[in-house]
Amino acid sequence: MTKLGFKFPAEQRKTALYELEENWYLPYLAQQKGLPMQSVKRNNFGQYAMAVNYLTSVLEEAAAINKVAVYNIDHMAQLRFWGKDVVKLLNRALAGNFTEMKIGQCKYTLLLNEQGGVQDDMILMRLAETEFIIVINAGHDITDTVVLEGVQQELIADIDRIMACKQDGEEVSAEDVSHQYVKLDIQGPLSFKLIKEFYGEHVLKNRSNPDKNMNYFSFNEFERLGQHYLISRTGYTNRWGWELYIPLAMAEADCKALITRAMELGGLLVGLGGRDENRISAGPFGLPLMGQEYDPQHTPLNAPLFEAAVDMNKDYFVGKEALAEQIRNAEAKRLFIVVSEGIVSHRGIYKDGKRLGSVTSSINSPNVSLDMRLAIGSKRKNVNEEHGTAAIGMGWFYASVFDLDSEGKDLGDFNGKPVRIPVEFFREDAEGKPSGSPTMGYVTLEGISPATAPKPLKNIENL
Protein backbone atom coordinates (compact mmCIF):
# COMPACT_ATOMS: atom_id res chain seq x y z
CA MET A 1 0.00 0.00 0.00
CA THR A 2 1.23 3.50 -0.84
CA LYS A 3 2.14 5.48 2.28
CA LEU A 4 0.34 8.82 2.50
CA GLY A 5 1.79 9.98 5.82
CA PHE A 6 4.80 12.29 5.93
CA LYS A 7 8.35 11.37 6.91
CA PHE A 8 9.54 12.37 10.36
CA PRO A 9 10.76 15.99 10.09
CA ALA A 10 14.47 16.67 10.44
CA GLU A 11 13.68 19.61 12.71
CA GLN A 12 10.62 20.95 14.48
CA ARG A 13 7.97 22.22 12.12
CA LYS A 14 6.48 25.70 12.18
CA THR A 15 2.81 26.46 11.71
CA ALA A 16 1.75 28.85 8.95
CA LEU A 17 1.27 31.49 11.69
CA TYR A 18 4.70 31.10 13.29
CA GLU A 19 6.21 34.20 11.67
CA LEU A 20 3.05 36.20 12.38
CA GLU A 21 3.31 35.25 16.06
CA GLU A 22 6.97 36.22 16.27
CA ASN A 23 7.13 39.29 14.05
CA TRP A 24 3.67 40.85 14.45
CA TYR A 25 1.82 39.56 17.50
CA LEU A 26 4.67 39.82 20.03
CA PRO A 27 5.49 43.49 19.24
CA TYR A 28 1.78 44.30 19.08
CA LEU A 29 1.07 42.56 22.40
CA ALA A 30 4.04 44.27 24.07
CA GLN A 31 2.85 47.67 22.85
CA GLN A 32 -0.79 47.15 23.82
CA LYS A 33 -0.07 45.67 27.25
CA GLY A 34 3.10 47.61 28.12
CA LEU A 35 5.09 44.39 28.37
CA PRO A 36 8.81 43.88 27.76
CA MET A 37 9.76 41.97 24.65
CA GLN A 38 11.04 38.45 25.20
CA SER A 39 10.98 35.08 23.50
CA VAL A 40 7.85 32.99 23.27
CA LYS A 41 7.92 29.94 25.52
CA ARG A 42 7.58 27.05 23.07
CA ASN A 43 7.34 23.28 23.40
CA ASN A 44 7.57 20.48 20.88
CA PHE A 45 3.99 19.37 20.26
CA GLY A 46 3.42 16.86 17.48
CA GLN A 47 6.83 17.87 16.04
CA TYR A 48 5.69 21.51 15.85
CA ALA A 49 7.28 24.39 17.78
CA MET A 50 4.12 25.53 19.59
CA ALA A 51 3.65 28.46 21.98
CA VAL A 52 2.85 27.45 25.55
CA ASN A 53 2.16 31.11 26.23
CA TYR A 54 3.20 34.42 24.69
CA LEU A 55 4.30 37.51 26.68
CA THR A 56 1.20 37.10 28.81
CA SER A 57 1.11 34.37 31.43
CA VAL A 58 -0.69 31.05 31.11
CA LEU A 59 -3.12 32.29 33.78
CA GLU A 60 -3.89 35.51 31.87
CA GLU A 61 -4.41 33.57 28.66
CA ALA A 62 -6.59 30.96 30.38
CA ALA A 63 -8.83 33.74 31.74
CA ALA A 64 -9.34 35.15 28.23
CA ILE A 65 -11.94 32.42 27.57
CA ASN A 66 -14.35 34.41 29.74
CA LYS A 67 -14.48 37.01 26.95
CA VAL A 68 -12.93 35.72 23.74
CA ALA A 69 -9.91 33.50 23.20
CA VAL A 70 -8.15 32.91 19.89
CA TYR A 71 -6.05 29.77 19.37
CA ASN A 72 -3.49 29.04 16.69
CA ILE A 73 -4.43 25.38 16.16
CA ASP A 74 -2.72 25.11 12.79
CA HIS A 75 -0.63 22.17 14.01
CA MET A 76 -3.73 20.00 13.69
CA ALA A 77 -4.12 18.33 10.30
CA GLN A 78 -7.05 17.97 7.89
CA LEU A 79 -7.50 14.81 5.81
CA ARG A 80 -9.87 14.51 2.86
CA PHE A 81 -11.47 11.13 2.10
CA TRP A 82 -13.74 10.60 -0.90
CA GLY A 83 -15.21 7.89 -3.13
CA LYS A 84 -18.35 5.78 -3.38
CA ASP A 85 -17.22 3.39 -0.62
CA VAL A 86 -15.95 6.03 1.81
CA VAL A 87 -18.67 5.45 4.42
CA LYS A 88 -17.98 1.70 4.47
CA LEU A 89 -14.29 2.37 5.03
CA LEU A 90 -14.79 4.93 7.80
CA ASN A 91 -17.31 2.72 9.60
CA ARG A 92 -14.76 -0.09 9.55
CA ALA A 93 -11.72 1.97 10.57
CA LEU A 94 -13.27 4.30 13.16
CA ALA A 95 -15.41 3.74 16.25
CA GLY A 96 -18.31 6.02 15.27
CA ASN A 97 -21.17 5.39 12.84
CA PHE A 98 -21.28 7.64 9.79
CA THR A 99 -24.05 6.00 7.75
CA GLU A 100 -26.78 8.47 8.74
CA MET A 101 -24.50 11.47 9.09
CA LYS A 102 -25.91 14.46 7.19
CA ILE A 103 -24.08 16.82 4.86
CA GLY A 104 -23.04 19.80 6.98
CA GLN A 105 -22.85 17.71 10.17
CA CYS A 106 -19.77 17.18 12.34
CA LYS A 107 -19.07 14.07 14.40
CA TYR A 108 -16.55 13.29 17.13
CA THR A 109 -14.99 9.85 17.07
CA LEU A 110 -11.91 7.77 17.87
CA LEU A 111 -9.29 5.82 15.94
CA LEU A 112 -8.49 2.72 18.01
CA ASN A 113 -5.98 -0.09 17.80
CA GLU A 114 -6.95 -3.76 18.02
CA GLN A 115 -6.48 -3.66 21.80
CA GLY A 116 -9.03 -0.84 22.06
CA GLY A 117 -6.35 1.75 22.90
CA VAL A 118 -6.79 5.25 21.50
CA GLN A 119 -4.52 6.11 18.59
CA ASP A 120 -6.23 9.47 18.03
CA ASP A 121 -9.44 11.39 18.55
CA MET A 122 -10.88 13.46 15.73
CA ILE A 123 -13.73 15.46 14.20
CA LEU A 124 -15.35 14.42 10.90
CA MET A 125 -17.17 16.86 8.61
CA ARG A 126 -19.37 15.47 5.86
CA LEU A 127 -19.01 17.68 2.78
CA ALA A 128 -21.02 15.46 0.42
CA GLU A 129 -22.52 11.97 0.31
CA THR A 130 -19.13 10.57 -0.71
CA GLU A 131 -16.72 13.14 0.76
CA PHE A 132 -15.45 13.86 4.28
CA ILE A 133 -12.80 16.01 5.93
CA ILE A 134 -11.28 14.57 9.10
CA VAL A 135 -9.53 16.87 11.56
CA ILE A 136 -6.78 15.07 13.48
CA ASN A 137 -4.25 15.86 16.18
CA ALA A 138 -0.74 17.18 15.65
CA GLY A 139 1.92 14.61 14.83
CA HIS A 140 -0.59 12.01 13.65
CA ASP A 141 0.34 12.76 10.05
CA ILE A 142 3.72 10.96 10.20
CA THR A 143 4.49 7.47 8.87
CA ASP A 144 8.10 6.58 9.54
CA THR A 145 10.48 4.46 11.63
CA VAL A 146 12.42 6.69 14.00
CA VAL A 147 14.54 6.53 17.13
CA LEU A 148 13.01 8.65 19.92
CA GLU A 149 14.77 8.89 23.29
CA GLY A 150 16.91 5.92 22.33
CA VAL A 151 13.99 3.67 21.40
CA GLN A 152 13.12 2.70 17.83
CA GLN A 153 9.46 3.40 17.11
CA GLU A 154 7.20 2.81 14.14
CA LEU A 155 4.90 5.75 13.58
CA ILE A 156 1.82 5.28 11.40
CA ALA A 157 -0.17 8.31 10.29
CA ASP A 158 -3.94 8.31 10.79
CA ILE A 159 -4.45 8.50 7.04
CA ASP A 160 -2.48 5.26 6.58
CA ARG A 161 -4.19 3.49 9.49
CA ILE A 162 -7.57 4.29 7.97
CA MET A 163 -6.62 3.39 4.41
CA ALA A 164 -5.18 0.08 5.67
CA CYS A 165 -8.81 -0.92 6.37
CA LYS A 166 -9.79 -0.48 2.72
CA GLN A 167 -10.87 -3.74 1.09
CA ASP A 168 -10.09 -4.95 -2.41
CA GLY A 169 -12.36 -3.37 -5.01
CA GLU A 170 -13.49 -0.48 -2.82
CA GLU A 171 -13.30 3.00 -4.33
CA VAL A 172 -11.85 5.40 -1.76
CA SER A 173 -9.13 8.03 -2.11
CA ALA A 174 -7.45 10.15 0.53
CA GLU A 175 -5.12 13.14 0.77
CA ASP A 176 -3.77 15.49 3.40
CA VAL A 177 -5.17 18.97 2.68
CA SER A 178 -3.65 20.74 5.68
CA HIS A 179 -1.52 22.95 3.45
CA GLN A 180 -4.68 24.50 1.99
CA TYR A 181 -6.04 25.84 5.29
CA VAL A 182 -4.92 27.58 8.47
CA LYS A 183 -6.90 26.50 11.53
CA LEU A 184 -7.77 29.30 13.96
CA ASP A 185 -10.25 28.65 16.77
CA ILE A 186 -12.30 31.43 18.34
CA GLN A 187 -14.00 30.61 21.63
CA GLY A 188 -15.84 32.40 24.42
CA PRO A 189 -19.05 34.44 24.84
CA LEU A 190 -17.88 37.24 22.52
CA SER A 191 -16.93 34.82 19.72
CA PHE A 192 -20.28 35.35 17.95
CA LYS A 193 -19.73 39.11 17.96
CA LEU A 194 -16.17 38.81 16.64
CA ILE A 195 -17.02 36.47 13.76
CA LYS A 196 -20.19 38.36 12.86
CA GLU A 197 -18.28 41.64 12.62
CA PHE A 198 -15.55 40.24 10.40
CA TYR A 199 -17.24 37.64 8.19
CA GLY A 200 -20.91 38.59 8.44
CA GLU A 201 -23.78 37.02 10.33
CA HIS A 202 -24.67 34.73 7.43
CA VAL A 203 -21.69 32.45 8.12
CA LEU A 204 -23.16 31.67 11.57
CA LYS A 205 -26.59 30.64 10.27
CA ASN A 206 -28.13 27.21 9.82
CA ARG A 207 -27.37 26.07 6.27
CA SER A 208 -30.83 24.47 5.96
CA ASN A 209 -32.77 27.25 7.68
CA PRO A 210 -31.00 30.64 7.43
CA ASP A 211 -33.51 32.20 9.84
CA LYS A 212 -31.91 30.16 12.61
CA ASN A 213 -28.39 29.93 13.99
CA MET A 214 -25.98 27.05 13.37
CA ASN A 215 -26.66 23.85 15.23
CA TYR A 216 -24.11 22.43 17.63
CA PHE A 217 -21.80 20.01 15.79
CA SER A 218 -22.47 21.45 12.36
CA PHE A 219 -20.32 23.37 9.89
CA ASN A 220 -20.73 25.87 7.09
CA GLU A 221 -18.81 26.62 3.91
CA PHE A 222 -18.59 30.13 2.50
CA GLU A 223 -16.77 32.16 -0.13
CA ARG A 224 -14.94 35.40 0.58
CA LEU A 225 -12.85 37.34 -1.92
CA GLY A 226 -12.83 34.29 -4.18
CA GLN A 227 -11.54 31.97 -1.44
CA HIS A 228 -13.27 28.96 0.13
CA TYR A 229 -13.66 28.82 3.95
CA LEU A 230 -14.99 26.28 6.44
CA ILE A 231 -16.38 27.17 9.86
CA SER A 232 -17.47 24.55 12.40
CA ARG A 233 -19.16 24.70 15.79
CA THR A 234 -17.89 21.73 17.81
CA GLY A 235 -16.91 23.30 21.14
CA TYR A 236 -13.11 22.94 21.10
CA THR A 237 -13.11 24.25 24.69
CA ASN A 238 -16.60 22.94 25.58
CA ARG A 239 -17.76 26.55 25.46
CA TRP A 240 -19.47 28.70 22.85
CA GLY A 241 -17.19 29.12 19.88
CA TRP A 242 -16.11 28.22 16.37
CA GLU A 243 -13.27 26.60 14.50
CA LEU A 244 -12.17 28.48 11.38
CA TYR A 245 -10.43 26.88 8.40
CA ILE A 246 -8.98 29.90 6.64
CA PRO A 247 -7.56 29.58 3.11
CA LEU A 248 -3.78 29.94 3.26
CA ALA A 249 -3.80 32.98 0.96
CA MET A 250 -6.07 34.85 3.41
CA ALA A 251 -4.53 33.64 6.65
CA GLU A 252 -2.16 36.48 7.56
CA ALA A 253 -4.63 39.31 6.91
CA ASP A 254 -7.57 37.51 8.52
CA CYS A 255 -5.63 36.44 11.60
CA LYS A 256 -4.18 39.90 12.23
CA ALA A 257 -7.65 41.45 12.01
CA LEU A 258 -9.31 38.80 14.18
CA ILE A 259 -6.64 38.89 16.88
CA THR A 260 -6.59 42.70 16.94
CA ARG A 261 -10.36 42.86 17.42
CA ALA A 262 -10.28 40.06 20.00
CA MET A 263 -7.83 42.09 22.08
CA GLU A 264 -10.06 45.16 21.78
CA LEU A 265 -12.85 43.00 23.22
CA GLY A 266 -10.68 41.96 26.18
CA GLY A 267 -9.38 38.70 24.74
CA LEU A 268 -6.00 37.29 23.78
CA LEU A 269 -4.22 34.88 21.51
CA VAL A 270 -3.91 31.84 23.77
CA GLY A 271 -1.10 29.27 23.79
CA LEU A 272 -1.22 25.58 24.62
CA GLY A 273 -1.05 26.18 28.37
CA GLY A 274 -4.23 28.25 28.38
CA ARG A 275 -5.81 25.83 25.94
CA ASP A 276 -5.24 22.91 28.30
CA GLU A 277 -6.78 24.83 31.20
CA ASN A 278 -9.73 25.87 29.07
CA ARG A 279 -10.44 22.31 27.95
CA ILE A 280 -10.24 20.87 31.47
CA SER A 281 -12.20 23.63 33.20
CA ALA A 282 -15.50 23.53 31.29
CA GLY A 283 -18.17 21.05 32.32
CA PRO A 284 -18.26 18.30 34.97
CA PHE A 285 -15.74 16.04 33.22
CA GLY A 286 -13.47 18.27 31.10
CA LEU A 287 -12.37 17.29 27.62
CA PRO A 288 -9.79 14.47 27.30
CA LEU A 289 -6.55 15.33 25.55
CA MET A 290 -4.85 12.92 23.17
CA GLY A 291 -1.50 11.90 24.61
CA GLN A 292 -2.62 12.61 28.16
CA GLU A 293 -6.03 11.13 29.01
CA TYR A 294 -6.06 9.18 25.75
CA ASP A 295 -3.16 7.06 24.53
CA PRO A 296 -2.65 3.69 22.78
CA GLN A 297 -2.53 1.91 26.16
CA HIS A 298 -5.81 3.33 27.54
CA THR A 299 -9.19 2.38 26.13
CA PRO A 300 -11.88 5.10 26.15
CA LEU A 301 -14.39 2.98 28.08
CA ASN A 302 -16.11 5.05 30.81
CA ALA A 303 -14.54 8.28 29.59
CA PRO A 304 -17.20 11.03 29.39
CA LEU A 305 -17.34 11.13 25.57
CA PHE A 306 -17.48 7.36 25.05
CA GLU A 307 -21.12 7.17 23.95
CA ALA A 308 -20.72 10.14 21.59
CA ALA A 309 -17.60 8.69 19.96
CA VAL A 310 -18.23 4.94 19.89
CA ASP A 311 -21.09 2.91 18.39
CA MET A 312 -20.96 -0.56 19.91
CA ASN A 313 -23.97 -1.58 17.79
CA LYS A 314 -21.89 -1.68 14.61
CA ASP A 315 -21.01 -5.16 13.39
CA TYR A 316 -17.31 -4.33 13.36
CA PHE A 317 -14.73 -1.62 13.82
CA VAL A 318 -11.08 -1.81 14.76
CA GLY A 319 -10.87 -2.31 18.53
CA LYS A 320 -14.52 -3.26 19.05
CA GLU A 321 -13.86 -6.75 20.42
CA ALA A 322 -11.42 -5.44 23.02
CA LEU A 323 -13.98 -2.88 24.21
CA ALA A 324 -16.73 -5.51 24.24
CA GLU A 325 -14.53 -7.72 26.43
CA GLN A 326 -14.03 -4.87 28.91
CA ILE A 327 -17.78 -4.26 28.99
CA ARG A 328 -18.45 -7.98 29.59
CA ASN A 329 -15.97 -7.87 32.46
CA ALA A 330 -17.71 -4.76 33.90
CA GLU A 331 -14.57 -2.61 33.62
CA ALA A 332 -15.00 0.03 36.34
CA LYS A 333 -12.29 2.59 35.52
CA ARG A 334 -13.37 6.25 35.43
CA LEU A 335 -11.99 9.61 34.29
CA PHE A 336 -12.62 12.43 36.78
CA ILE A 337 -11.62 16.05 37.39
CA VAL A 338 -9.33 16.76 40.34
CA VAL A 339 -8.72 20.06 42.13
CA SER A 340 -5.46 20.48 44.04
CA GLU A 341 -3.39 23.10 45.86
CA GLY A 342 -0.61 22.77 43.29
CA ILE A 343 0.26 21.06 40.01
CA VAL A 344 0.26 17.27 40.43
CA SER A 345 1.03 15.98 36.93
CA HIS A 346 1.56 12.21 36.76
CA ARG A 347 1.28 11.70 40.53
CA GLY A 348 -0.55 8.86 42.20
CA ILE A 349 -3.95 9.61 43.72
CA TYR A 350 -4.44 8.23 47.25
CA LYS A 351 -7.10 8.15 49.95
CA ASP A 352 -6.46 6.70 53.40
CA GLY A 353 -3.28 5.08 52.07
CA LYS A 354 -5.04 3.35 49.17
CA ARG A 355 -4.07 4.17 45.59
CA LEU A 356 -7.13 5.23 43.58
CA GLY A 357 -5.48 6.04 40.25
CA SER A 358 -3.11 8.51 38.62
CA VAL A 359 -3.18 12.08 37.32
CA THR A 360 -2.98 12.52 33.55
CA SER A 361 -3.23 16.34 33.30
CA SER A 362 -2.71 19.16 35.81
CA ILE A 363 -2.40 22.92 35.37
CA ASN A 364 -2.87 26.05 37.46
CA SER A 365 -6.17 27.80 36.83
CA PRO A 366 -7.48 31.33 37.44
CA ASN A 367 -11.06 30.09 37.00
CA VAL A 368 -11.48 28.10 40.25
CA SER A 369 -13.93 29.85 42.58
CA LEU A 370 -12.91 30.88 46.10
CA ASP A 371 -15.44 28.39 47.51
CA MET A 372 -13.86 25.55 45.56
CA ARG A 373 -10.35 26.60 46.59
CA LEU A 374 -11.22 26.88 50.29
CA ALA A 375 -12.67 23.36 50.14
CA ILE A 376 -9.15 22.01 49.56
CA GLY A 377 -8.16 22.86 53.14
CA SER A 378 -4.79 24.16 51.97
CA LYS A 379 -2.48 26.37 54.03
CA ARG A 380 -1.10 28.01 50.89
CA LYS A 381 -1.79 31.74 50.71
CA ASN A 382 -2.18 31.82 46.92
CA VAL A 383 -4.93 29.19 47.16
CA ASN A 384 -6.94 30.93 49.89
CA GLU A 385 -6.79 34.60 48.87
CA GLU A 386 -9.80 36.13 47.12
CA HIS A 387 -8.24 36.19 43.65
CA GLY A 388 -6.04 33.17 44.17
CA THR A 389 -5.45 30.09 42.05
CA ALA A 390 -5.56 26.33 42.36
CA ALA A 391 -4.58 23.54 40.02
CA ILE A 392 -7.15 21.56 38.07
CA GLY A 393 -6.57 18.32 36.26
CA MET A 394 -7.88 14.96 35.19
CA GLY A 395 -7.07 11.45 36.28
CA TRP A 396 -7.86 7.84 35.53
CA PHE A 397 -9.31 6.03 38.55
CA TYR A 398 -9.51 2.26 38.92
CA ALA A 399 -13.20 2.59 39.85
CA SER A 400 -15.70 5.26 40.75
CA VAL A 401 -15.06 7.03 44.05
CA PHE A 402 -18.64 8.31 44.17
CA ASP A 403 -21.80 6.63 45.39
CA LEU A 404 -23.88 5.25 42.53
CA ASP A 405 -27.58 5.65 41.82
CA SER A 406 -29.96 2.83 40.87
CA GLU A 407 -28.76 3.07 37.25
CA GLY A 408 -25.11 2.85 38.24
CA LYS A 409 -24.41 6.53 37.56
CA ASP A 410 -22.09 8.59 39.74
CA LEU A 411 -23.82 10.82 42.31
CA GLY A 412 -22.07 14.18 42.18
CA ASP A 413 -24.21 16.03 44.69
CA PHE A 414 -25.85 15.38 48.07
CA ASN A 415 -28.72 17.45 49.43
CA GLY A 416 -28.11 20.02 46.72
CA LYS A 417 -24.42 20.44 47.48
CA PRO A 418 -21.51 19.16 45.35
CA VAL A 419 -19.69 16.08 46.60
CA ARG A 420 -15.97 16.75 47.01
CA ILE A 421 -13.97 13.69 47.98
CA PRO A 422 -10.65 14.56 49.69
CA VAL A 423 -7.57 12.85 48.26
CA GLU A 424 -3.80 13.18 48.43
CA PHE A 425 -1.42 13.31 45.48
CA PHE A 426 1.98 11.66 45.94
CA ARG A 427 5.09 11.43 43.85
CA GLU A 428 6.04 7.80 43.44
CA ASP A 429 9.42 6.07 43.51
CA ALA A 430 10.81 3.56 41.02
CA GLU A 431 8.81 0.79 42.71
CA GLY A 432 5.58 2.77 42.44
CA LYS A 433 5.38 3.54 46.16
CA PRO A 434 4.35 7.01 47.43
CA SER A 435 7.22 9.25 48.48
CA GLY A 436 7.64 12.69 50.00
CA SER A 437 4.89 14.94 51.28
CA PRO A 438 1.46 14.84 49.64
CA THR A 439 -0.32 17.65 47.84
CA MET A 440 -3.90 18.13 49.04
CA GLY A 441 -6.98 18.18 46.86
CA TYR A 442 -10.25 16.50 46.00
CA VAL A 443 -12.25 14.78 43.29
CA THR A 444 -15.46 16.41 42.07
CA LEU A 445 -18.16 16.19 39.43
CA GLU A 446 -19.23 19.84 39.70
CA GLY A 447 -16.90 21.19 37.03
CA ILE A 448 -14.91 24.42 37.25
CA SER A 449 -17.14 26.46 34.94
CA PRO A 450 -20.23 25.65 32.85
CA ALA A 451 -20.03 23.83 29.53
CA THR A 452 -21.81 26.28 27.23
CA ALA A 453 -20.93 24.81 23.81
CA PRO A 454 -24.29 23.07 23.23
CA LYS A 455 -26.41 25.91 24.60
CA PRO A 456 -28.49 28.08 22.20
CA LEU A 457 -26.59 30.86 20.48
CA LYS A 458 -29.35 33.32 21.41
CA ASN A 459 -27.50 33.60 24.72
CA ILE A 460 -24.55 35.34 23.07
CA GLU A 461 -25.72 36.67 19.68
CA ASN A 462 -26.49 40.15 21.03
CA LEU A 463 -23.55 40.61 23.39
N, C-alpha and C positions, 0 to 999 in steps of 0.2 A: 504494500500500500504506500502511496506517495505521502510523505510527511508534509503537513501544512504548518506545523508549529515552527517558530523561529529558533535559531541556534542561540546558545547561551551567550550573552553579550560580553565582549572583552572588557568593558568598563561599564559603570553604572549609566543607565539611560537617563535622559532628560525628557520631561514632558514638553509638549508644544508651548506651554506657558512658562517654562523655566526662565527664559531670558526676560519675559515680561515681569515676572516676580522680582528678579534681581535688579533689573535696570530701570523699571518704572515704579512698581509697587513699593519697594523699600524706600526710595527717596520720597515718594508721595506720602507714605505712611509716616515717615520721620518728620516731614514738614507739617502734616496735619495734626499730629499728636505731640509735637515738640520732643521727639525721641532722638537719641544719638544713633548715628548709623553704625551698624555692626553686621556680621554675617548671619545669614539664616541658619538656624539649627536644623540640620537635615539628617535623615536616617535612610538606610537602604531598605526600600519596601518594594518587593517584587522586582528587584534589580533596577529600580528607579531611585534617583536621588530626590526624596520627597521632604518637604518642609514639615517638621514637627510643630513649629510655631515660627512666626515672623519676628518683628521687633517687639510686638505685644506678647504678653505671657500666655501660656496655655490657659490659665484661668480667665483672663480677659477674653480670649477667643472663644472659650467654651460658653461664656455668658452671652456672647453675641446672638446665640440662637433665640434668645428672648425677644429680639427685634428682627434681625435678618442676618443670616450667616451665608457666606459664599465659599464654596469648596472647589479647589482645583482637583478634580477626580480624574484627570486625563490619563492617569496610570492604568485605569481599568480599560479593558479591551472590549471591542464589539465584533462579534462574529456573525456573518450572514450565511444562512442555510436556505436552500431552495430546491425545488423539484417535486414531481408528483408524489413521491413516496416520503416526503420530509416528515410528515406527522408520524408515520410508522417508525421511522428511525428515532425521532426524538422520544416517542413513547417507550421505546426499547432501551435507549441509552440513559434517560433521565427519570427521576422518581415521580415527577408530576404527570398529569394526564392532559394532553393538548388537543384531543379530538374535538371537543366542543368549544374550544377557545375561539372567541370572535375576533375579527379584524379590528384593530384598534385597542385590543385588550392586552394587558401585561400580566405576567404570572411569575411568581417566585417558585424556584425549585432547587433541587440538589443533584449534583453529579456524584455518585457513590462508586466505591470499589466493590468487588465481590464479597468482601467481609462486612459490607454495610458502612464502612468508614467514609467520611466526607472528603472527597477530592476538591470540591468547590461548591459554592452556592452562587446563584445567578438569577437574573431577571430575563424573561423572554418577552419579546414584543412581536405580535403577529401582524405583518404588513399586508399579507394577502393570503389566500387559501393555501398557497404552496410556498410561502416565503416568511421567514422569521429572522429577527436580529436577536442575538443572545449577548447580554452584557455580563462579562466575567471579571474576576478579580485579577489584580496585578500579578504578573509573574506566571500566570497560568496559560501563557501563550508560547511557552518554551518547550521544545522537544529536543533533548540532547543528553548525552552522558557526560557528567562533570564530576570533578572532585571538589566537595565543599567541606571545609573544616577537616580535611584529611580523610574524608569518606567518599568513595565513589558512589554517585547517585544517578539513577536514570529518571530524567524528567520527561513527562509526556504532557503535551499541551491539551487543553480541553477539546480543542477542535479535532485533534487526532484520537482522543479517547472516544468521542462521539462517533466519528466516522468509522472507527474500528467496529462499530455495531451494525454497520451497513451490510445488508445481505446481497448475495449475487443477484443481479438483474434489477435491483432497485435503482431508481433515478433520483439521486440527491447530489447536490454540489455544495461546496462550502468555501468561504474565503474570509480572511481577517480584513475588516474594513475600518480598523481603528485609525488609520492614517487619514481617513476622509473627514473625521469629526474630532472636535475637542469637547470633552465632557466637563461641564461646569454645573454644579448643583447649587440651588438657591433654596434655602429653608428658613422657616420662622414665620411669625404672624404677618410680617410686612412683605413676604415674598410675593403675594398676589399683587400688591401695589407696585412693587419694583418691576415685575414682568409686564404688567399691564401698561405701565408708563413707557417701557422701551419697545415692546413688540406689539402692543395692542391687545385689547381685551379678547379679541376673537380667538387668539391662540389658546385661551384658557377655557373655551367653551366645549360642550359636549358635541362630538363630531356628528352624532345622529340627531341631536336636538339642540341647535344653537341657542335656544332660549334659556338653556340650563348650563350650569358649569360642568366641567370635566368630572367624570366619576373617579373614585379612588381606584387605582390600578388600571388606568387607561393611559393612552398616549395620543398625541396629535402630530400631524405633519403639516408644515407650512412653508411657503416660499417667501423670501425677502431678498430684494435686490438681485433676483435671479439665482439665489442659492437655496438649497433644500435643507430644512431644519427638522429635528425631532424634539418633542418635549413630552416627558412622562411625569406621572404623578404616582410615585410608589412609596413615598415616605422614607427616604434614605436615612433620616434621623428619627423616624416614627413620629414626626411632627408635620404640620402643614408645610408643603414645599414641592418643588419641581426639580427634575433632572433635565438639563439642556444638552442637546447634541448639536453643537455649533459647527457649521462647515469651516474647514481649516482656513479658507481664504478670508473669513469674517471674524476669526477668533480674536485677534489682537484688538481690533476696534471695539467689538462687542464686549469683551471682557473688561477693558479699561472703563467703558461707560457704565457697565453694570456694577463693577466694584466701587467706582467713584460715587454712584448714587446710593449704593448700600451703605457706604460710610456716612453720607449725608443723613441717612435715616437711622444712624446709630449702630450700624453693623460693622462687620469686618470680614476680610478674607481669613479663613480659618484653616490651620494646618491639621496634621493627623492627630495631634494630641487633643485638640478641641473636638475633632470629629469623634474620637473614641469616647470622650466624656458624653458628647451629645447622643451617641447611639446607646450607651448604657443607661443614661439618666431618664429616658422617656418611657413611660409605661411600667407595669408591674414586673416585667421580666427582662427588659432591655432587648437589644438586638444582637444576636451572636455574631462574632467576627471570625471570618475564615482565618485559620492559623492560630487562633486563640481558643475560642469555645469549640470551633469545628476544626477537625484535622483528620487525616486518613486513619487514625487509630480510634477515634470516637465516632460512634454511630449517632444519628440525630434523634433517636428514640427518646421521648419525654422532654425534648427541647420545646420551647414555646411555639415555634413555627412548624412543628412536625406535620400537623394535619393540613396546613396550607401548602406545604411543599411536597408531600408524599401521598400518593394514591395507592394504598395497599390492595385495592380492588382490581387493579390491573393484573392481567394474566402473568406478565413478566416485566421486570426491569432489572438492570444490573444492581445487585445488592439486596433485592427483595427477600430472597430466602434467608439471608442472615438476619434481616430485621424481623421476619416472621418467626424465626427461632427465638429471638429475644422476647418477642411478644408472648409466645407460647410459654416461655420460662418466667413470665411476669417480671421482666427486668424493671427494677424500681428506681434506677438512677434519675436524678433531677438536675436542672440548671436553674439556679436562683441568684438574685441580686444580694450582695453583701455591702454593708456600710461599716467603715472602720476609721479609727483615729489617725491612720496613716496608710501609705501605700503598702499593699501586702501581696504583690505579684508573686505567683507561683508558690505561695506558702500553703502549708497544710491547715485545714480548718478543724478545730477541736472543740469539744464540749465535755466537761467533767472528765478529761483525760482520754476521751474516745475520739478517734479520727473520723470525721464526717465526710471529708472530701478534700478538694484542693482548689485554689484560686486560679482562674485562667486569665482574668483581666483585672487591673486595679489602677485607678488614676484619681488624683485630687480633683474635687469639684467645687465650684462656687454656687452650685444650685441646690445644695442640701439645706433644708430649712433648719432654723435654730432648734426647733422641737426635736427634729430627727437627730441632730448633732448631740443635744443634751442627753438623749436616750442612750448614747454610747457609754456614758459614765466615765468619760476620759478626764484626766487631770491636765490635759494640754490646753494652754491658753487659746491657741489659734482655733481649736475645735469649739470652745465654749463661748467665745466672744460673739457679739451680735452679728457681725458680718464675717464670721469665720468660715473655715472650710473643713471638709472631711473627705475621706477617700470613698469612692464607690467602685464596685467591681462585680464580677460574675464568677461563679464557681460551679463545678460539677460535684454533686453530692451522691453518695452511694444509694441513698434512699431519701424520701421526703422527711423533713424535720418538723413538718406541720401536722396537726390533726387532720384527718380526712373526713369528708362528709359521706353520706350514704352511697354516693356515686363514685367514691374514691378520689374526689377532687380535694386539693389542698385548701384548708380554711385559713385565709389570710387576715381575718378580723374576728374579734370576740367582743360581744356587747357594743358593737359600733366603733371599737377602737382597733387600730392595726396591731397585729401580733408581731412582736420583735423578739427573736430568739437569740439571747446572748451567746456569743462564741468567742474563741481565742484563735489567733492566727500565729503559727509558729514557723520559723525557719526549720529546716530538717537537715540532718547530717547525711553522710554517705549511705548509712544503713536505713534511712527513712524515718529516724526517730526525731522527735521535737527537740530543739536546742535553743538556748538563749531565753530571753524574756518575751512573753507574748505581746502582740498588739491586740487591743480590745475592739470589739465590734458586735454586729448582730446580722441576722438573716431576716429579710422582710419580703412581703409580697405587695407592699403599698406603692412601690415605685418612687422615684425622686421627683418627677414632674409628670403631668398628664401626657398620654399619647394622643396627639390631636390629628395625626395624619388621616384617619378615616372620617373625621367629623366634617359636616357640611361646610363648603367654602363660603356660605353666607356669613359665617362667623368672622371672616377676615376680609371680604371683598370690598368693604367700605372703610377700612382703616386708613 
